C-alpha cells in the first residue's frame, strides 16, 4: 500500500505514470529497478511534487513500461507539457480562446439566466442552450459565462465551432486550439483526435474551468471537446437540439416576452423614443416575432436613423413580402441566419420545410406534412424530427403538432417561391376543403358512418384538431375564387355547427359560402346559406336585426325559385329572431308558418326545429299548456324515432327540447320542476360537447333555483356559467350570468 496525502493533487504526468504502472501490475520498486530511476524520484513524480520527468527520464520510463505507438507519443507529450515554463507565451496563446465580452444590452433574459444558474448549481457537467437562429443563444451564454467567471478560478475558454458554416470547425481543429491555449506546444499536440481529446481531459482534470462551445453543428463535433468533471462546466450553444449528448442538461430558448422585447428595443433605440410611441413599439416587436436578433436589427436601424419614428419602421415591416428584406442592418441579416439553418438539413427536409409554407393554418401534424411532401410516413416523420432538431420548426403543446415561428414561416414562403412549382400550393388546399366537407356531412341527421373516417367521433376530432387549417383554407379558397368548393363546404358544415356556436367563426364561414353561391348563380344554395348566415348572426354574434335581414333575403329567394324547404327554414328562423327584437305578432305568424310547412320535412331534418320553435312562440303568447304539449310531443317522437339518427344528434335535440320544457315550466312558476329539466339539459350539453348550450342551461337553471329559494344551488349554477363563458362570443351570456349572481343575497 503506497500512502498518499489526502490533500495532494497529482500532476497530469504523475497521474499518467501511475495509471501505466498500475496497469502493468508493478510496484514503484520494480519500475525503479527496470528504469534505473530511484523510488524516491518516482514517488515525487506520481505525487506531483515534480511536475514532469526530463526528456531522457520520460523516454526511459516509456521503455521500461513497454509503451509503443500512440501511447508512447502521448506519454512523452504530457511529460514535455509538464516541463514548459513560459507564462507570457501561455497567456498570449490562451487569449485566442478567451471568453468573449458580454453584450451590453441583454434584456428580458433574467428568468433564463436563473434557470441556467440552477442547472449549473446541480454540479458542473454539460449544459446546452438550444433554439432557432436569432433567438439570442450566444448572447445569453456569454453573459452567463461572464457572471460565473469567479466560480471557475482555473480559467474560462471559448471556441466558435462555426456550426452553420459550409465547413464547420472540426473537433480535431478545435482540440488543437484548446490544447495550445492550455500551453501545449504546437509540435507536441497529438496527431489523432482521440489522443487530443484524452490530453484535454487529462490537462483539465481536477481543475475548475468553464468551456464555452459556441455555435455547435451536432453531437459528433462537440463530444470529443466535453469537459465533464464535477468541478468544470461545458456550456454549448446550438440550433440543433443535441438530443444525443449523454448526461447533458438543456435549456430551450424561446423568443422574448412582449416586455423583454420592448425593453431590448428601448436599450438599443432609446428609452425616450419607446416611451413616446408605446403602441408602435409593441407592434414593432410583434412584427419582429419577439426574436432578439430581429429586435436588435430594428433597434439598430432606429438608432442610426434618429429622424425615423417607430411607426415608420413598423409600417415598413407590415408587408410580409418584404419584411425579411427590411430586417437587415449592416452585417446583421435575419434572412442569412435562417438560410444557414436551412442549408444544414437534408434535401428531403428542405423540401418539406418550404412546402409546409403552403399549409394555411398556424400548426400542422404528420398528415398535412405528408400531403404537402408526398413522402412516405416514415420519411415525413424523419424530416419533421430533423427540422425540429435544427430549430426550423417548433413543437406545440399538442402531441405530434408542429408550427413555424412567424419569421421562419416567411422564410419558408420565400424558399417555396424560389424553388417550387406554384401549382403545388393547391395540393393541401384541395385536401383540406374536401376532407372537411366529408367530415362535416357525417353530422347530417341521417348520415351513415362511411368514407375515410372510421366513425363520427373520429371526424369530430379531425374537424377540431385541423380547425385552424380548414377554416384558413376556406378563406383562401374564397380569395382564389374557388366558389363551388367554398359553397359546398359551408353547406356541409350546417349541422356540425349546431351546438358548437363558439368553436368556429360561423358568420364568416357562412357569409363566404353565400357570396360564393351568389357568384355561381346558385339561388338555392344562396338561400340556404343566407339562412345559415342569419343563424350565425343571431346565435354567435347577438345581431338579431342583421339576422332578420339575412332570413328575409333567404325567404325572398326561396319564394322566387319555389324552394319550399328554404321557405320553411326562413320562416322557422324569422319566428325566432323577430321575437328577440320585440316583433311578437309577426314572429308568431312566421313560427306558425314554419310549423305548418315543416310537415313536408323529415322529422330529424327540420321538423323538430320547427315544432320546438312554434312551442316557443306559444309560450311567448302565454299559451303555456299548448306549448308544453308541443315540446313533450317532440320529445316523445324523438324517443320513438331515435334509431333513425345517430346518438349525438338525438342528444342535441333532447338538450334543446328539455330546456324548452324548462322555459314553459318556469312560465308556469313551477320552478323546481323547471330547474330539474334545465339540469338534465345542462348535463346532456356537457356530455355532447355543446358548450354554448351548457352555458344557457346553467344560467336558466340558476335562475330557476333562485326563484325556488334554493340559493346555494343557484349560486353553484351561475358561477359555473361564468366560468364557462370565457369565449369572446359568450360575452353576453357571461354578463347575464354575472347579473343573475348579483341578485343573490350575500
Beta strands, then each sheet from edge to edge (+ up, - down):
strand 1: 125-130
strand 2: 156-160
strand 3: 210-216
strand 4: 233-238
strand 5: 249-252
strand 6: 328-329
strand 7: 332-333
strand 8: 363-364
strand 9: 394-395
strand 10: 402-403
sheet 1: 2+ 3+ 4+ 1+ 5+
sheet 2: 6+ 7-
sheet 3: 8+ 10- 9+
end
